[in-house]
Amino acid sequence: MRKCEVCGNEYWGVFEIRTAGGGVHLFDSFECAITKLAPVCEHCGCRIIGHGVEINGRFFCSAHCARAVDESKGQQLRDAVGNPAG
């Protein structure tokens, strides 16, 4: 059996993720994969597991966090949450 590189769990269902940079990683859950690979929001520190926002190579979980750090660059951004008709 293979072992998750984050938690060390040996499990028959361990899966492999290959990154664009050529890295190969083994995980037993998406939670462990997120812990290892997901970028961190520069404002609030949460893991970015959705699309997020990138401004000049800096990553944020939302437009709100991007504006909080760089208002001039983030003012054109809008979070797409909620009812667009309402």
DSSP file (Angstrom, degrees, kcal/mol; ACC not computed):
  #  RESIDUE AA STRUCTURE BP1 BP2  ACC     N-H-->O    O-->H-N    N-H-->O    O-->H-N    TCO  KAPPA ALPHA  PHI   PSI    X-CA   Y-CA   Z-CA
    1    1 A M              0   0    0      0, 0.0     2,-0.2     0, 0.0    11,-0.1   0.000 360.0 360.0 360.0 150.9    0.0    0.0    0.0
    2    2 A R  E     -A   11   0A   0      9,-0.6     9,-2.0    12,-0.1     2,-0.4  -0.555 360.0-128.2 -94.9 163.6    1.0    3.6   -0.6
    3    3 A K  E     -A   10   0A   0      7,-0.2     2,-0.2    -2,-0.2     7,-0.2  -0.906  15.6-117.7-119.4 136.9    1.3    6.3    2.0
    4    4 A C     >  -     0   0    0      5,-2.4     4,-1.4    -2,-0.4    23,-0.2  -0.525  19.8-143.5 -67.3 131.1   -0.2    9.8    2.1
    5    5 A E  T  4 S+     0   0    0     21,-2.6    -1,-0.1    -2,-0.2    22,-0.1   0.610  94.4  44.9 -76.5 -10.6    2.6   12.3    2.2
    6    6 A V  T  4 S+     0   0    0     20,-0.3    -1,-0.1     3,-0.1    21,-0.1   0.895 129.7  15.1 -94.6 -55.5    0.7   14.7    4.5
    7    7 A C  T  4 S-     0   0    0      2,-0.1    -2,-0.1     0, 0.0    20,-0.1   0.610  92.0-126.9 -99.5 -13.4   -0.9   12.5    7.2
    8    8 A G     <  +     0   0    0     -4,-1.4     2,-0.2     1,-0.3    -3,-0.1   0.510  51.3 157.0  81.7   4.0    1.1    9.3    6.7
    9    9 A N        -     0   0    0     -6,-0.1    -5,-2.4     1,-0.1     2,-0.6  -0.445  37.2-142.2 -66.0 128.8   -2.0    7.1    6.3
   10   10 A E  E     +A    3   0A   0     -7,-0.2     2,-0.3    -2,-0.2    -7,-0.2  -0.844  37.6 158.8 -91.8 125.6   -1.3    3.9    4.5
   11   11 A Y  E >   -A    2   0A   0     -9,-2.0     3,-1.3    -2,-0.6    -9,-0.6  -0.999  51.6-131.9-154.2 141.1   -4.4    3.2    2.4
   12   12 A W  T 3  S+     0   0    0     -2,-0.3    -1,-0.1     1,-0.2    -9,-0.0   0.766 107.0  57.6 -66.8 -23.8   -5.4    1.3   -0.7
   13   13 A G  T 3  S+     0   0    0    -11,-0.1    -1,-0.2    15,-0.1    14,-0.1   0.210  70.4 139.9 -95.3  16.3   -7.1    4.3   -2.2
   14   14 A V    <   -     0   0    0     -3,-1.3     2,-0.3   -12,-0.2    14,-0.2  -0.356  37.4-156.9 -57.9 136.4   -4.1    6.7   -2.1
   15   15 A F  E     -B   27   0B   0     12,-3.0    12,-2.5    14,-0.0     2,-0.4  -0.789   8.0-125.8-119.2 163.6   -4.2    8.8   -5.3
   16   16 A E  E     -B   26   0B   0     -2,-0.3     2,-0.4    10,-0.2    10,-0.2  -0.869  15.0-167.1-112.1 136.8   -1.5   10.6   -7.3
   17   17 A I  E     -B   25   0B   0      8,-2.6     8,-2.7    -2,-0.4     2,-0.5  -0.993   6.9-158.3-122.0 130.1   -1.5   14.3   -8.3
   18   18 A R  E     -B   24   0B   0     -2,-0.4     6,-0.2     6,-0.2     2,-0.1  -0.924  13.8-145.9-106.5 128.4    1.1   15.5  -10.9
   19   19 A T    >   -     0   0    0      4,-2.5     3,-1.9    -2,-0.5    -2,-0.0  -0.480  25.7-110.2 -91.1 163.4    1.7   19.3  -10.8
   20   20 A A  T 3  S+     0   0    0      1,-0.3    -1,-0.1    -2,-0.1    -2,-0.0   0.794 118.3  60.1 -60.7 -28.5    2.5   21.5  -13.8
   21   21 A G  T 3  S-     0   0    0      1,-0.0    -1,-0.3     2,-0.0    -3,-0.0   0.434 125.2-100.0 -81.2   1.1    6.1   21.8  -12.5
   22   22 A G  S <  S+     0   0    0     -3,-1.9    -2,-0.1     1,-0.3     2,-0.1   0.437  74.4 143.5  97.6   0.4    6.6   18.1  -12.7
   23   23 A G        -     0   0    0     -5,-0.0    -4,-2.5     1,-0.0     2,-0.4  -0.415  36.6-152.5 -72.9 150.1    6.1   17.2   -9.1
   24   24 A V  E     -B   18   0B   0     -6,-0.2     2,-0.3    -2,-0.1    -6,-0.2  -0.994  16.2-176.9-124.4 127.1    4.3   13.9   -8.1
   25   25 A H  E     -B   17   0B   0     -8,-2.7    -8,-2.6    -2,-0.4     2,-0.4  -0.938  16.2-147.3-128.2 146.4    2.4   13.8   -4.9
   26   26 A L  E     +B   16   0B   0     -2,-0.3   -21,-2.6   -10,-0.2     2,-0.3  -0.953  23.3 169.9-116.1 131.4    0.5   11.0   -3.1
   27   27 A F  E     -B   15   0B   0    -12,-2.5   -12,-3.0    -2,-0.4     3,-0.1  -0.962  33.6-154.6-138.3 153.4   -2.6   11.7   -0.9
   28   28 A D  S    S+     0   0    0     -2,-0.3     2,-0.3   -14,-0.2   -15,-0.1   0.480  84.5  18.1-102.5  -5.8   -5.3    9.7    0.8
   29   29 A S  S  > S-     0   0    0    -14,-0.1     4,-1.8     1,-0.1    -1,-0.2  -0.988  73.1-115.2-156.6 159.7   -7.9   12.5    0.7
   30   30 A F  H  > S+     0   0    0     -2,-0.3     4,-2.9     1,-0.2     5,-0.2   0.843 114.9  63.3 -65.8 -32.1   -8.7   15.8   -1.0
   31   31 A E  H  > S+     0   0    0      1,-0.2     4,-2.2     2,-0.2    -1,-0.2   0.922 105.1  44.3 -57.7 -45.1   -8.2   17.4    2.4
   32   32 A C  H  > S+     0   0    0      2,-0.2     4,-1.9     1,-0.2    -1,-0.2   0.888 112.4  52.4 -67.8 -38.7   -4.6   16.4    2.5
   33   33 A A  H  X S+     0   0    0     -4,-1.8     4,-2.9     2,-0.2     5,-0.4   0.914 110.9  47.5 -62.7 -42.3   -4.1   17.4   -1.2
   34   34 A I  H  X S+     0   0    0     -4,-2.9     4,-1.8     1,-0.2    -2,-0.2   0.920 109.1  54.4 -63.6 -44.2   -5.5   20.9   -0.4
   35   35 A T  H  < S+     0   0    0     -4,-2.2    -1,-0.2    -5,-0.2    -2,-0.2   0.880 118.7  34.2 -57.1 -39.7   -3.3   21.2    2.7
   36   36 A K  H  < S+     0   0    0     -4,-1.9    -2,-0.2    -5,-0.1    -1,-0.2   0.868 131.8  23.0 -83.9 -39.1   -0.2   20.5    0.6
   37   37 A L  H  < S+     0   0    0     -4,-2.9    -3,-0.2    -5,-0.2    -2,-0.2   0.718  88.5 100.2-110.4 -24.2   -1.0   22.1   -2.7
   38   38 A A  S  < S-     0   0    0     -4,-1.8    11,-0.1    -5,-0.4    -4,-0.0  -0.422  71.8-117.5 -71.5 137.9   -3.6   24.9   -2.5
   39   39 A P        -     0   0    0      0, 0.0     9,-3.0     0, 0.0     2,-0.4  -0.270  26.2-121.4 -67.2 162.0   -2.3   28.5   -2.4
   40   40 A V  B     -C   47   0C   0      7,-0.2    19,-0.3    19,-0.0     7,-0.2  -0.892  23.1-111.6-109.6 134.4   -3.0   30.6    0.7
   41   41 A C     >  -     0   0    0      5,-2.9     4,-1.1    -2,-0.4    19,-0.2  -0.445  20.3-142.1 -62.9 130.3   -4.9   33.9    0.5
   42   42 A E  T  4 S+     0   0    0     17,-2.4    -1,-0.2    -2,-0.2    18,-0.1   0.651  95.2  41.0 -71.2 -14.8   -2.4   36.8    1.2
   43   43 A H  T  4 S+     0   0    0     16,-0.2    -1,-0.1     3,-0.1    17,-0.1   0.900 130.2  15.3 -97.2 -57.1   -5.0   38.6    3.2
   44   44 A C  T  4 S-     0   0    0      2,-0.1    -2,-0.1     0, 0.0    16,-0.1   0.636  90.7-127.7 -99.0 -15.1   -7.0   36.2    5.4
   45   45 A G     <  +     0   0    0     -4,-1.1    -3,-0.1     1,-0.3     2,-0.1   0.486  58.1 139.4  85.9   1.8   -4.7   33.2    5.2
   46   46 A C        -     0   0    0     -6,-0.1    -5,-2.9     1,-0.1     2,-0.3  -0.402  61.3 -99.6 -77.0 158.6   -7.4   30.6    4.1
   47   47 A R  B     -C   40   0C   0     -7,-0.2     2,-0.9    -2,-0.1    -7,-0.2  -0.583  32.3-129.6 -74.2 137.4   -6.6   28.0    1.5
   48   48 A I        +     0   0    0     -9,-3.0    -1,-0.1    -2,-0.3    13,-0.0  -0.794  41.9 157.0 -93.1 105.0   -7.9   28.9   -1.9
   49   49 A I        +     0   0    0     -2,-0.9    -1,-0.2   -11,-0.1     2,-0.1   0.444  60.7  54.9-109.3  -2.7   -9.8   25.9   -3.2
   50   50 A G  S    S-     0   0    0     11,-0.1    -2,-0.0     0, 0.0     0, 0.0  -0.176 114.0 -69.2-104.9-155.3  -12.0   27.8   -5.7
   51   51 A H        -     0   0    0     -2,-0.1    11,-0.1     1,-0.1    -3,-0.1   0.876  68.5-179.1 -69.9 -38.1  -10.9   30.1   -8.5
   52   52 A G        -     0   0    0      9,-0.4     2,-0.4     7,-0.1     9,-0.2  -0.070  29.6 -82.2  65.3-172.3   -9.7   32.8   -6.3
   53   53 A V  E     -D   60   0D   0      7,-2.8     7,-2.7     9,-0.1     2,-0.5  -0.994  31.9-160.7-134.3 136.5   -8.2   36.1   -7.6
   54   54 A E  E     +D   59   0D   0     -2,-0.4     2,-0.5     5,-0.2     5,-0.2  -0.981   9.2 178.4-120.4 128.5   -4.7   36.8   -8.8
   55   55 A I  E >  S-D   58   0D   0      3,-2.4     3,-1.8    -2,-0.5    19,-0.1  -0.969  75.3 -25.7-129.0 116.0   -3.3   40.3   -9.0
   56   56 A N  T 3  S-     0   0    0     -2,-0.5     3,-0.1     1,-0.3    -1,-0.1   0.876 127.5 -47.0  49.7  45.1    0.3   40.7  -10.1
   57   57 A G  T 3  S+     0   0    0      1,-0.3     2,-0.4     0, 0.0    -1,-0.3   0.529 113.4 119.4  78.8   5.5    1.3   37.3   -9.0
   58   58 A R  E <   -D   55   0D   0     -3,-1.8    -3,-2.4   -17,-0.0     2,-0.4  -0.877  54.6-141.1-105.3 138.1   -0.4   37.6   -5.6
   59   59 A F  E     +D   54   0D   0     -2,-0.4   -17,-2.4   -19,-0.3     2,-0.3  -0.819  21.3 174.5-109.5 138.0   -3.2   35.2   -4.7
   60   60 A F  E     -D   53   0D   0     -7,-2.7    -7,-2.8    -2,-0.4   -19,-0.1  -0.958  34.4-133.7-136.1 152.5   -6.4   36.0   -2.8
   61   61 A C  S    S+     0   0    0     -2,-0.3    -9,-0.4    -9,-0.2     2,-0.3   0.734  87.8   3.1 -77.7 -21.5   -9.5   33.9   -2.0
   62   62 A S  S  > S-     0   0    0     -9,-0.1     4,-1.9     1,-0.1    -9,-0.1  -0.963  73.7-103.1-156.0 166.9  -11.9   36.7   -3.1
   63   63 A A  H  > S+     0   0    0     -2,-0.3     4,-2.7     1,-0.2     5,-0.2   0.860 118.6  60.7 -63.7 -35.3  -12.2   40.2   -4.5
   64   64 A H  H  > S+     0   0    0      1,-0.2     4,-1.8     2,-0.2    -1,-0.2   0.937 107.2  43.3 -57.3 -48.5  -12.9   41.5   -1.0
   65   65 A C  H  > S+     0   0    0      2,-0.2     4,-1.2     1,-0.2    -1,-0.2   0.878 112.3  53.6 -67.4 -37.1   -9.5   40.2    0.2
   66   66 A A  H  X S+     0   0    0     -4,-1.9     4,-2.8     1,-0.2     3,-0.5   0.922 110.2  47.3 -62.7 -43.3   -7.7   41.5   -2.9
   67   67 A R  H  < S+     0   0    0     -4,-2.7    -1,-0.2     7,-0.3    -2,-0.2   0.852 105.7  59.5 -65.8 -34.4   -9.2   45.0   -2.3
   68   68 A A  H  < S+     0   0    0     -4,-1.8    -1,-0.2    -5,-0.2    -2,-0.2   0.807 116.5  32.7 -64.7 -28.8   -8.2   44.9    1.4
   69   69 A V  H  < S+     0   0    0     -4,-1.2     2,-0.3    -3,-0.5    -2,-0.2   0.828 138.0  15.3 -95.6 -39.0   -4.6   44.5    0.4
   70   70 A D     X  +     0   0    0     -4,-2.8     4,-2.5    -5,-0.2     3,-0.5  -0.680  64.0 176.2-140.5  81.3   -4.4   46.5   -2.9
   71   71 A E  H  > S+     0   0    0     -2,-0.3     4,-1.2     1,-0.2    -1,-0.1   0.845  78.8  56.3 -59.4 -37.7   -7.4   48.8   -3.3
   72   72 A S  H  4 S+     0   0    0      1,-0.2    -1,-0.2     2,-0.2     4,-0.2   0.888 116.9  34.3 -65.2 -38.2   -6.2   50.4   -6.5
   73   73 A K  H  4 S+     0   0    0     -3,-0.5     3,-0.5     1,-0.2    -1,-0.2   0.793 120.5  50.0 -84.7 -28.8   -5.8   47.1   -8.3
   74   74 A G  H >< S+     0   0    0     -4,-2.5     3,-1.3    -8,-0.3    -7,-0.3   0.528  82.3  89.2 -89.1  -6.2   -8.7   45.3   -6.7
   75   75 A Q  T 3< S+     0   0    0     -4,-1.2    -1,-0.2     1,-0.3    -2,-0.1   0.750  86.2  53.4 -68.7 -21.7  -11.4   48.0   -7.2
   76   76 A Q  T 3  S+     0   0    0     -3,-0.5    -1,-0.3    -4,-0.2     2,-0.2   0.589  92.4  95.6 -83.8 -10.5  -12.5   46.5  -10.6
   77   77 A L    <   -     0   0    0     -3,-1.3     2,-0.4   -14,-0.1   -24,-0.0  -0.531  52.8-172.2 -84.2 146.2  -13.0   43.0   -9.1
   78   78 A R        -     0   0    0     -2,-0.2     2,-0.3     2,-0.0    -2,-0.0  -1.000  24.5-123.9-136.4 137.5  -16.3   41.7   -7.9
   79   79 A D        -     0   0    0     -2,-0.4     2,-1.0     1,-0.1   -17,-0.1  -0.625  19.8-140.5 -75.5 138.6  -17.1   38.5   -6.1
   80   80 A A        +     0   0    0     -2,-0.3     2,-0.4     4,-0.0    -1,-0.1  -0.557  54.3 128.2-101.7  67.4  -19.7   36.5   -8.0
   81   81 A V        +     0   0    0     -2,-1.0     2,-0.2     2,-0.1    -2,-0.1  -0.962  49.4  17.3-124.0 139.9  -21.8   35.3   -5.0
   82   82 A G  S    S-     0   0    0     -2,-0.4     3,-0.0     3,-0.0     0, 0.0  -0.500 103.6 -28.0 102.6-170.9  -25.5   35.5   -4.6
   83   83 A N    >   -     0   0    0     -2,-0.2     3,-1.3     1,-0.1    -2,-0.1  -0.749  46.1-159.3 -87.4 113.1  -28.4   36.1   -7.0
   84   84 A P  T 3  S+     0   0    0      0, 0.0    -1,-0.1     0, 0.0    -3,-0.0   0.733  92.7  51.4 -66.3 -20.2  -27.3   38.2  -10.0
   85   85 A A  T 3         0   0    0      1,-0.2    -2,-0.0    -3,-0.0    -3,-0.0   0.603 360.0 360.0 -87.9 -11.3  -30.9   39.2  -10.6
   86   86 A G    <         0   0    0     -3,-1.3    -1,-0.2     0, 0.0    -3,-0.0   0.493 360.0 360.0-112.8 360.0  -31.6   40.3   -7.1
